[in-house]
Amino acid sequence: MFTFIIRRIINTVLIMFGVATVVFFLVRALPGDPARVQLGQRADEQTVQALREQYGFNKPLIVQYGLFLGRLVQGDLGRSVASNRTVLSTIKERLGATALLASVSMALAIILGIALGVLSAVKANTWLDTVFMGIAQFGISQPSFVMAIYFVILFAIVLPWFPVAGYITRGIAYLVLPAVVLGIRPLSIIARVTRSSMLDVLGQDYVRTAKAKGLTQSTVIIRHVLRNALNPVVTTVGTWFAGLLAGTYFIEYQFNWPGLGSAAFDAIGKLDYPMIMGTVLFSAFIFVMVNFLTDILYAYLDPRIKLS
């Protein structure tokens, strides 16, 4: 187990180095001058040059890259050009909103996804299975930002039940639409993975033996089938939760939710290089770390993983 964890740590470090490198050069490839964007077109050249000097934009690209990596190793994500605040302080301020939205969405996805998957597996090839899997297929095929439009039209305009934009400081109702919209895709995928895994386990000999011993169907499903069918579900949940926690960019922007996604969109519009790189790198770090922990949990649940 120790060797397995060490290998995963090394992989995680290499992945983060690769992400940091790609993010730096992609952001630097964006058209426009961030100093001009912040100061305006009428700013005098001396002021613009001073801002470039302050943030190192006038240095050669490879020098900027080296300085960037040096700060990154120290945990310094830089200072925002637009607000002159440290990127890390902005991330800390926005992380709570993103974590709340991601957690509620994932809780809905896990509870409803596993429930639908189990029911579909138990009622395989019936009309109930067809309906549930049809709904799941629709949820998978629609991007979250498109689903958001459907839900806003239906539940905020046609049926004005929920507000469209805002944060929970104005009421818990502001959480409903973004959380449901964000949770639909992972819910659908969890349902399909649970059904598939359940069907594989239901065909095993020990399940037939448990039924032959006279155990009730609910006991067989919960104690013998579901427990042994959870490994791929755990991986799916970990991957999706990492993605949601890393930054629900489009949904936060559409519902005016004050999280990391909104901060990243604002930074892109202002060509705020440090903020763009900081939010993307932090999101990548969260994604990689949650997947790392998922790998460890998966190896614990299934010792065969360590041997491979």
HUTA-V587726 format. One record per pair of residues at least 24 apart in sequence whose C-alpha atoms are under 7 Angstrom apart, sorted by sequence separation. I is the first residue (numbers start at 1). J is the second residue. D is the distance in whole Angstrom. If there is no record, write none. Layout:
i = [I I]
j = [J J]
d = [D D]
This chain:
i = [201 198 198 201 198 197 148 147 247 144 246 144 246 194 193 246 246 190 38 242 243 139 140 242 139 190 140 242 139 140 242 137 136 238 239 238 186 238 235 231 178 105 109 113 117 121 104 105 108 109 112 113 116 117 120 114 118 105 106 109 110 113 114 117 118 121 178 101 105 109 113 117 121 110 114 118 166 165 166 167 164 165 166 145 145 106 102 102 99 98 98 97 98 97 98 94 95 94 95 94 91 87 87 82 81 87 80 80 79 80 78 77 77 38 37 37 34 34 27 24 23 20 16 12 8 4 1]
j = [225 225 226 229 229 229 181 181 283 181 283 182 284 233 233 286 287 233 82 286 287 184 185 287 185 236 188 290 188 189 291 188 188 290 291 291 240 294 294 298 251 179 183 187 191 195 179 180 183 184 187 188 191 192 195 190 194 182 183 186 187 190 191 194 195 198 255 179 183 187 191 195 199 190 194 198 255 255 256 257 255 256 257 250 251 241 244 245 245 245 247 258 259 259 260 258 259 259 260 260 260 274 275 272 272 278 272 274 274 275 274 274 278 270 270 271 271 272 273 277 277 281 285 288 292 306 306]
d = [6 6 7 6 5 5 6 6 6 6 4 6 7 6 6 6 6 6 6 6 6 6 5 4 5 7 6 5 6 7 7 7 4 6 6 6 6 6 6 7 6 5 5 5 4 5 6 6 7 7 7 6 6 6 6 6 7 6 6 6 6 5 5 5 6 6 7 6 4 4 4 4 6 7 6 7 7 4 6 6 6 5 6 6 6 6 5 5 6 6 7 6 5 5 6 6 6 5 6 6 7 7 6 6 6 6 6 6 6 5 6 7 5 7 6 7 5 6 7 7 6 7 7 7 7 6 7]
